[in-house]
Amino acid sequence: MGASDFMVRSNGSTAREAFQSAVEDAQYEYGHGGYSGTIAEKRSFKEITVPKDEDPAGFANDLMDEDDDRVCDKWGPAGCVKVGDGEYLFFGWASS
């Protein structure tokens, strides 16, 4: 089995609520069978603070490109950065 990268934006009053919504949406779209290569495979996330004056999506891409240990484990947590008020970006690798 391999891995696929993913990035998905989701809204919620908290990061946890946004994560749950993103997972449920992916499960609806891709099923519950596993190995979808989407956020549906994730059970947790790690919130990472974006450095001041950096674009959140660009920062997330940089973490992926650098194989940052916090987000590049297909069995580990998804990365999470806050994009705006009530909006979060989840990203990482997932089993496929």
C-alpha positions, 0 to 999 in steps of 0.5 A, spaced: 500 500 500 502 507 498 500 514 500 497 520 497 498 527 500 491 531 501 490 538 503 483 540 505 479 546 508 474 546 513 470 550 518 468 550 525 468 553 531 474 549 533 479 545 530 476 539 533 470 541 530 473 542 523 477 536 523 471 532 524 467 535 519 472 534 514 473 527 516 466 525 515 465 529 509 471 525 506 468 518 509 461 520 505 465 522 499 470 516 498 467 511 503 469 507 509 473 502 507 480 505 508 486 506 504 482 512 500 488 517 501 484 522 504 483 525 511 478 520 512 484 515 514 486 520 519 484 519 527 487 525 529 491 532 527 497 536 530 495 544 530 501 548 528 502 555 528 504 559 522 509 564 523 507 571 522 506 574 515 507 567 512 501 564 508 498 558 511 497 554 505 504 556 503 507 554 510 503 547 509 506 546 503 513 547 505 512 542 511 510 537 506 516 538 501 520 538 507 518 531 509 516 534 516 516 529 521 509 532 524 505 531 518 509 526 513 507 519 517 501 516 513 499 513 519 500 519 524 496 525 525 494 530 520 497 537 520 492 543 521 494 550 520 489 556 522 487 559 515 482 565 518 476 566 523 473 559 524 477 556 518 482 551 518 487 547 513 488 540 514 494 536 510 499 530 510 499 524 507 494 518 508 494 511 506 492 509 499 
